[in-house]
Amino acid sequence: MATPTVDQLAQVLDDAASLVSAVDGAQWDGPTPCTDWTVRQLVNHLVGGNLLFAAIVDGLPVDRSSADHLGDDPVAAYRAAAGAVVAAFGRPGALEQVVTVPFGTVPGVVALHLRITEVLVHGWDLARAIGGTTAFPKDLVAQELAFTLGALDGVPPERSPFAAPQPVADDAPLIDQLAACLGRSVAS
């Protein structure tokens, strides 16, 4: 299995930033494929996740609240949190250390896989919600799909935030396959 890189994390965060920047006015209150969240709540979750992983990797106190991380400037909040998580994973030794993330205790490189995968899938959610498209690199999506397929069996049911995998065509775009693997309905 391919090892993820901090540059890959930076790339998916930047690609998702384009989607966050594209959210327009009333879309912030619109629905998403994550049925319990509006677009604002989804972006808030992404920002909160970036801040959470940055704190975990840096060994700092962790805020697991669902506080409003977006304030009056969601795009700036997203970019700041993205910068923080990239800096944390980019620190020497970060990928070799053992950390405790919401899924359990894992090597830093597995935490990096998890962060990249979450940004990819929630980026897909956001694109669907605002009528946009994703620009994630196909090879990176393939890498994280392979990781996810291999890792899902090891996630205890009580720790899984995902719905059951959904049907998807074998020739569907890889990002749709990843989204379906993690419980999204990809039917248009």
KOLSE-913581 format. One record per residue: residue number from 0; x, y, z of N, C-alpha, C in turn. Coordinates in nm, 3 decimals. Atoms other than C-alpha are relative to their C-alpha. Layout:
BEGIN
NUM;X;Y;Z;X;Y;Z;X;Y;Z
...
***
This chain:
BEGIN
0;0.085;-0.118;0.000;0.000;0.000;0.000;0.089;0.124;0.000
1;-0.077;-0.124;0.010;0.127;0.347;-0.087;-0.006;0.078;0.131
2;-0.007;-0.083;-0.119;0.237;0.573;0.195;-0.042;0.142;-0.036
3;0.043;-0.138;0.030;0.058;0.909;0.202;0.110;0.098;0.038
4;-0.098;-0.104;-0.031;0.259;1.229;0.210;-0.070;0.126;0.047
5;0.053;-0.129;-0.044;0.211;1.567;0.368;-0.037;0.086;-0.121
6;0.034;-0.074;0.121;0.218;1.714;0.018;-0.136;-0.042;-0.055
7;0.132;0.045;0.045;-0.083;1.499;-0.069;-0.110;0.061;0.088
8;0.097;-0.065;-0.088;-0.266;1.629;0.237;-0.018;0.145;-0.040
9;0.009;-0.141;0.040;-0.183;1.985;0.135;-0.079;0.016;-0.130
10;0.072;-0.006;0.129;-0.313;1.914;-0.217;-0.150;-0.016;0.018
11;0.145;0.020;-0.016;-0.651;1.776;-0.107;-0.063;0.112;0.080
12;0.052;-0.114;-0.075;-0.693;2.054;0.146;-0.016;0.122;-0.089
13;0.008;-0.112;0.092;-0.621;2.309;-0.125;-0.114;-0.019;-0.100
14;0.111;0.028;0.092;-0.862;2.140;-0.367;-0.134;0.022;0.070
15;0.124;-0.021;-0.075;-1.130;2.140;-0.096;-0.020;0.148;0.031
16;0.011;-0.145;-0.025;-1.052;2.508;-0.022;-0.069;0.069;-0.117
17;0.068;-0.057;0.117;-1.164;2.586;-0.377;-0.151;-0.019;0.011
18;0.144;0.025;-0.019;-1.500;2.428;-0.295;-0.056;0.089;0.110
19;0.046;-0.086;-0.109;-1.528;2.616;0.035;-0.014;0.143;-0.050
20;0.004;-0.137;0.055;-1.450;2.940;-0.149;-0.117;0.021;-0.095
21;0.109;-0.010;0.099;-1.724;2.862;-0.403;-0.139;0.004;0.064
22;0.131;-0.002;-0.065;-2.002;2.842;-0.143;-0.054;0.143;-0.006
23;0.059;-0.131;0.024;-2.239;3.128;-0.216;-0.122;0.023;0.090
24;0.114;-0.048;-0.077;-2.472;3.307;0.027;-0.086;-0.105;0.066
25;0.098;0.089;-0.060;-2.777;3.093;0.097;0.044;-0.145;-0.001
26;-0.047;0.138;0.003;-2.586;2.774;0.012;0.054;-0.044;0.136
27;-0.053;0.036;-0.131;-2.433;2.788;0.360;-0.104;-0.072;0.085
28;0.107;0.063;-0.076;-2.772;2.682;0.499;-0.061;-0.120;-0.071
29;0.056;0.109;0.079;-2.835;2.420;0.231;0.038;-0.138;0.051
30;-0.025;0.138;-0.042;-2.845;2.043;0.277;0.125;-0.057;-0.065
31;-0.115;0.072;0.054;-2.555;1.806;0.217;-0.031;-0.150;-0.002
32;0.019;0.145;-0.008;-2.521;1.431;0.158;0.013;-0.054;0.143
33;-0.002;0.034;-0.143;-2.444;1.419;0.533;-0.130;0.057;0.056
34;0.137;-0.049;-0.021;-2.814;1.443;0.613;-0.020;0.079;0.128
35;0.017;-0.075;-0.124;-2.764;1.583;0.963;0.067;0.137;-0.004
36;-0.078;-0.124;0.006;-2.550;1.875;0.842;-0.039;0.087;-0.118
37;0.007;-0.099;0.108;-2.596;2.192;0.643;0.141;0.017;-0.055
38;-0.132;-0.028;0.057;-2.311;2.316;0.426;0.090;0.064;0.106
39;-0.081;-0.064;-0.104;-2.193;2.540;0.711;0.045;-0.101;0.105
40;-0.036;0.100;-0.100;-2.200;2.250;0.957;0.103;-0.098;-0.055
41;-0.098;0.087;0.063;-2.009;2.030;0.712;0.138;0.065;-0.004
42;-0.128;-0.071;0.004;-1.737;2.292;0.661;0.054;0.018;0.142
43;-0.043;-0.011;-0.140;-1.729;2.349;1.037;0.062;-0.132;0.048
44;-0.054;0.133;-0.035;-1.673;1.973;1.079;0.139;-0.019;-0.061
45;-0.132;0.011;0.064;-1.385;1.983;0.830;0.104;0.084;0.074
46;-0.091;-0.088;-0.072;-1.226;2.278;1.009;0.030;-0.058;0.138
47;-0.020;0.060;-0.132;-1.280;2.116;1.349;0.088;-0.124;-0.007
48;-0.083;0.119;0.018;-1.128;1.791;1.220;0.145;0.035;-0.025
49;-0.138;-0.043;0.024;-0.822;1.972;1.090;0.065;0.048;0.129
50;-0.053;-0.048;-0.128;-0.778;2.146;1.424;0.023;-0.114;0.098
51;-0.013;0.117;-0.088;-0.834;1.819;1.612;0.126;-0.079;-0.034
52;-0.117;0.078;0.039;-0.573;1.628;1.412;0.128;0.077;0.021
53;-0.120;-0.081;-0.026;-0.326;1.917;1.435;0.038;-0.008;0.147
54;-0.027;0.007;-0.144;-0.359;1.915;1.814;0.050;-0.139;0.039
55;-0.040;0.137;-0.033;-0.333;1.536;1.835;0.143;-0.026;-0.044
56;-0.135;0.025;0.053;-0.023;1.519;1.615;0.104;0.082;0.074
57;-0.094;-0.086;-0.073;0.138;1.809;1.802;0.004;-0.031;0.150
58;0.001;0.035;-0.142;0.056;1.651;2.140;-0.058;0.107;0.089
59;0.063;-0.109;-0.075;-0.156;1.945;2.250;-0.136;-0.044;0.054
60;0.135;0.032;-0.047;-0.482;1.945;2.445;-0.099;0.002;-0.116
61;0.093;0.020;0.112;-0.767;1.835;2.221;-0.137;0.055;0.035
62;0.137;-0.052;-0.013;-1.096;2.022;2.175;-0.089;-0.086;-0.089
63;0.089;0.088;0.077;-1.357;1.764;2.069;-0.141;0.056;-0.008
64;0.134;-0.060;0.004;-1.646;2.006;2.090;-0.043;0.025;-0.143
65;0.052;-0.034;0.132;-1.866;2.090;1.798;-0.022;0.151;-0.009
66;0.009;-0.147;-0.001;-1.807;2.462;1.853;0.002;0.055;-0.142
67;-0.007;-0.069;0.128;-1.840;2.710;1.571;0.145;0.041;-0.023
68;-0.139;-0.030;0.033;-1.489;2.712;1.424;0.010;0.098;-0.116
69;-0.002;-0.081;0.122;-1.591;2.927;1.126;-0.007;0.150;0.022
70;0.014;-0.142;-0.025;-1.680;3.262;1.279;-0.064;0.072;-0.118
71;0.057;-0.082;0.108;-1.755;3.538;1.030;0.066;-0.022;-0.135
72;-0.073;0.022;0.125;-1.507;3.418;0.768;0.034;-0.147;-0.014
73;-0.023;0.144;0.013;-1.546;3.047;0.694;0.120;-0.036;-0.087
74;-0.111;0.031;0.090;-1.292;3.054;0.410;0.133;0.020;0.072
75;-0.124;-0.025;-0.074;-1.020;3.209;0.628;0.018;-0.104;0.111
76;-0.008;0.101;-0.106;-1.103;2.967;0.912;0.044;-0.134;-0.059
77;-0.039;0.125;0.066;-1.076;2.674;0.671;0.149;0.003;-0.034
78;-0.141;-0.008;0.043;-0.742;2.793;0.533;0.095;-0.004;0.121
79;-0.086;0.000;-0.120;-0.597;2.855;0.882;0.009;-0.141;0.059
80;0.000;0.136;-0.055;-0.701;2.509;1.005;0.075;-0.096;-0.093
81;-0.074;0.083;0.096;-0.566;2.349;0.686;0.151;0.021;0.018
82;-0.141;-0.029;-0.023;-0.234;2.523;0.743;0.052;-0.064;0.127
83;-0.040;0.059;-0.129;-0.225;2.401;1.103;0.019;-0.150;-0.010
84;-0.012;0.146;0.008;-0.284;2.036;1.016;0.116;-0.040;-0.091
85;-0.114;0.029;0.087;-0.029;2.042;0.732;0.130;0.022;0.078
86;-0.120;-0.027;-0.080;0.228;2.198;0.966;0.023;-0.110;0.103
87;-0.013;0.105;-0.102;0.157;1.936;1.234;0.054;-0.129;-0.062
88;-0.046;0.123;0.065;0.197;1.640;0.998;0.139;0.017;-0.063
89;-0.130;-0.026;0.060;0.502;1.807;0.843;0.115;0.008;0.099
90;-0.104;-0.006;-0.104;0.687;1.821;1.173;0.084;-0.128;-0.005
91;-0.084;0.119;0.001;0.988;1.585;1.182;-0.048;-0.104;0.103
92;0.041;0.109;-0.086;0.885;1.249;1.326;-0.150;-0.018;0.014
93;0.147;0.006;-0.019;0.511;1.315;1.303;-0.060;-0.129;-0.056
94;0.059;0.118;0.062;0.442;1.021;1.073;0.043;-0.130;0.067
95;-0.049;0.119;-0.069;0.641;0.779;1.287;-0.058;-0.013;0.141
96;0.052;0.005;-0.137;0.483;0.870;1.622;-0.133;-0.075;0.005
97;0.129;0.064;-0.023;0.185;0.687;1.768;-0.092;0.104;0.062
98;0.096;-0.100;-0.046;-0.125;0.902;1.820;-0.135;-0.066;0.024
99;0.135;0.049;-0.024;-0.476;0.850;1.950;-0.099;0.095;-0.066
100;0.099;-0.074;0.077;-0.739;0.968;1.704;-0.138;-0.060;0.031
101;0.133;0.054;-0.032;-1.117;0.913;1.716;-0.018;-0.149;-0.029
102;0.011;0.143;0.033;-1.069;0.564;1.562;0.082;-0.089;0.091
103;-0.086;0.079;-0.087;-0.814;0.455;1.822;0.144;0.047;-0.009
104;-0.142;-0.033;-0.001;-0.439;0.454;1.867;0.065;-0.059;-0.125
105;-0.056;0.039;0.130;-0.253;0.444;1.535;0.133;0.072;-0.024
106;-0.120;-0.074;0.042;0.082;0.536;1.379;-0.040;0.130;-0.070
107;0.026;-0.128;0.064;0.102;0.892;1.250;-0.034;-0.012;-0.148
108;0.027;0.016;0.142;0.104;0.770;0.891;-0.144;-0.047;-0.023
109;0.140;0.041;0.012;-0.235;0.601;0.946;-0.092;0.120;0.028
110;0.078;-0.122;-0.027;-0.368;0.924;1.098;-0.001;0.090;-0.123
111;-0.006;-0.080;0.123;-0.251;1.100;0.781;-0.095;-0.058;-0.105
112;0.097;0.063;0.091;-0.443;0.847;0.567;-0.142;0.040;0.038
113;0.136;-0.032;-0.046;-0.753;0.910;0.780;-0.038;0.144;-0.032
114;0.029;-0.142;0.025;-0.725;1.288;0.745;-0.022;0.024;-0.148
115;0.015;-0.017;0.145;-0.675;1.273;0.369;-0.134;-0.057;-0.046
116;0.125;0.064;0.040;-0.967;1.033;0.330;-0.121;0.084;0.041
117;0.113;-0.081;-0.045;-1.197;1.251;0.538;-0.016;0.126;-0.085
118;0.009;-0.121;0.082;-1.111;1.561;0.337;-0.053;-0.035;-0.140
119;0.050;0.042;0.131;-1.169;1.372;0.012;-0.151;-0.022;0.004
120;0.143;0.034;-0.004;-1.511;1.240;0.116;-0.084;0.121;0.034
121;0.079;-0.119;-0.031;-1.631;1.560;0.277;0.012;0.105;-0.110
122;-0.009;-0.085;0.119;-1.500;1.749;-0.026;-0.103;-0.043;-0.103
123;0.103;0.054;0.089;-1.721;1.520;-0.234;-0.138;0.044;0.048
124;0.128;-0.044;-0.058;-2.010;1.596;0.005;-0.027;0.147;-0.034
125;0.015;-0.144;0.024;-1.951;1.969;-0.033;-0.027;0.029;-0.147
126;0.022;-0.020;0.144;-1.926;1.952;-0.412;-0.144;-0.036;-0.037
127;0.138;0.040;0.028;-2.256;1.764;-0.426;-0.100;0.103;0.053
128;0.093;-0.093;-0.064;-2.420;2.013;-0.191;-0.011;0.132;-0.076
129;0.003;-0.132;0.066;-2.324;2.322;-0.392;-0.005;-0.009;-0.152
130;0.007;0.017;0.145;-2.349;2.175;-0.741;0.135;0.017;-0.066
131;-0.135;-0.012;0.054;-1.971;2.178;-0.788;0.056;-0.135;-0.038
132;-0.071;0.124;0.032;-1.718;1.920;-0.893;0.131;-0.002;0.078
133;-0.128;0.013;-0.070;-1.410;1.785;-0.725;0.114;-0.006;-0.101
134;-0.120;0.003;0.085;-1.060;1.820;-0.867;0.110;-0.084;0.065
135;-0.099;0.079;-0.071;-0.890;1.563;-0.646;0.076;-0.090;-0.097
136;-0.079;0.087;0.089;-0.604;1.373;-0.815;-0.048;-0.145;0.007
137;0.054;0.136;0.005;-0.729;1.031;-0.929;0.093;-0.100;0.068
138;-0.091;0.095;-0.062;-0.413;0.853;-0.814;-0.007;0.008;0.153
139;0.013;-0.016;-0.145;-0.455;0.996;-0.465;-0.132;-0.059;0.050
140;0.129;0.059;-0.037;-0.822;0.897;-0.454;0.012;-0.153;-0.003
141;-0.020;0.146;0.010;-0.723;0.544;-0.568;0.079;-0.050;0.121
142;-0.081;0.037;-0.116;-0.461;0.531;-0.291;-0.086;-0.006;0.126
143;0.082;-0.004;-0.121;-0.713;0.629;-0.023;-0.118;-0.096;-0.006
144;0.103;0.102;0.013;-0.982;0.400;-0.161;0.058;-0.136;0.040
145;-0.065;0.126;-0.038;-0.738;0.108;-0.130;0.024;-0.005;0.150
146;-0.020;-0.006;-0.145;-0.648;0.219;0.223;-0.131;-0.025;0.073
147;0.130;0.010;-0.067;-1.014;0.252;0.320;-0.056;-0.141;-0.008
148;0.050;0.136;0.015;-1.115;-0.085;0.179;0.075;-0.097;0.091
149;-0.079;0.086;-0.087;-0.831;-0.245;0.373;-0.020;0.028;0.147
150;0.009;-0.040;-0.141;-0.897;-0.056;0.695;-0.140;-0.016;0.060
151;0.137;0.001;-0.054;-1.276;-0.072;0.728;-0.029;-0.121;0.088
152;0.027;0.120;-0.080;-1.280;-0.427;0.858;0.059;0.010;0.139
153;-0.064;-0.014;-0.130;-1.054;-0.321;1.145;-0.063;0.105;0.090
154;0.065;-0.104;-0.080;-1.282;-0.040;1.265;-0.115;-0.065;0.079
155;0.110;0.058;-0.078;-1.498;-0.160;1.555;-0.131;0.073;-0.031
156;0.128;-0.062;0.036;-1.867;-0.099;1.477;-0.038;0.120;0.089
157;0.036;-0.110;-0.090;-1.909;0.124;1.784;0.085;0.124;-0.023
158;-0.087;-0.114;0.026;-1.627;0.351;1.661;-0.015;0.052;-0.142
159;0.013;-0.039;0.140;-1.738;0.379;1.299;-0.104;0.110;-0.017
160;0.095;-0.108;0.026;-1.894;0.711;1.202;-0.066;-0.014;-0.138
161;0.047;0.015;0.136;-1.979;0.571;0.860;-0.126;-0.084;-0.008
162;0.114;0.086;0.030;-2.299;0.431;0.722;0.053;-0.121;-0.077
163;-0.039;0.119;0.075;-2.291;0.094;0.551;0.035;0.039;-0.143
164;-0.032;-0.028;0.140;-2.128;0.091;0.207;-0.124;-0.006;-0.088
165;0.113;-0.010;0.092;-2.367;0.181;-0.073;0.040;-0.055;-0.137
166;-0.033;0.051;0.133;-2.391;0.031;-0.422;0.056;0.111;-0.088
167;-0.060;-0.093;0.096;-2.181;0.195;-0.691;0.051;-0.083;-0.117
168;-0.047;0.070;0.120;-2.093;0.097;-1.046;0.151;-0.018;0.004
169;-0.144;0.027;0.003;-1.752;-0.061;-1.097;0.077;0.103;-0.082
170;-0.068;-0.098;0.084;-1.675;0.201;-1.360;-0.030;0.145;0.043
171;0.027;-0.134;-0.052;-1.791;0.497;-1.146;0.133;0.070;0.029
172;-0.122;-0.071;-0.037;-1.534;0.770;-1.082;0.048;-0.046;0.138
173;-0.057;0.050;-0.125;-1.299;0.669;-0.801;-0.050;0.078;0.121
174;0.048;-0.079;-0.114;-1.416;0.956;-0.579;-0.142;-0.043;0.037
175;0.133;0.053;-0.029;-1.773;0.823;-0.611;0.011;-0.136;0.069
176;-0.020;0.130;-0.063;-1.648;0.475;-0.522;0.042;0.017;0.146
177;-0.042;-0.026;-0.137;-1.476;0.614;-0.212;-0.117;0.048;0.083
178;0.117;-0.053;-0.072;-1.787;0.808;-0.110;-0.100;-0.113;0.029
179;0.094;0.111;-0.020;-2.006;0.499;-0.159;0.053;-0.099;0.102
180;-0.063;0.091;-0.096;-1.760;0.285;0.037;-0.026;0.048;0.143
181;0.020;-0.058;-0.133;-1.814;0.522;0.330;-0.146;0.042;0.025
182;0.142;-0.013;-0.032;-2.193;0.516;0.310;-0.078;0.105;-0.075
183;0.074;-0.101;0.076;-2.283;0.787;0.060;-0.075;-0.064;-0.115
184;0.073;0.039;0.119;-2.551;0.734;-0.200;0.050;0.087;-0.114
185;-0.061;-0.078;0.107;-2.383;0.836;-0.523;-0.091;0.015;-0.121
186;0.095;-0.016;0.110;-2.688;0.813;-0.747;-0.027;0.147;-0.023
187;0.020;-0.142;0.031;-2.733;1.145;-0.924;-0.143;0.043;0.017
***
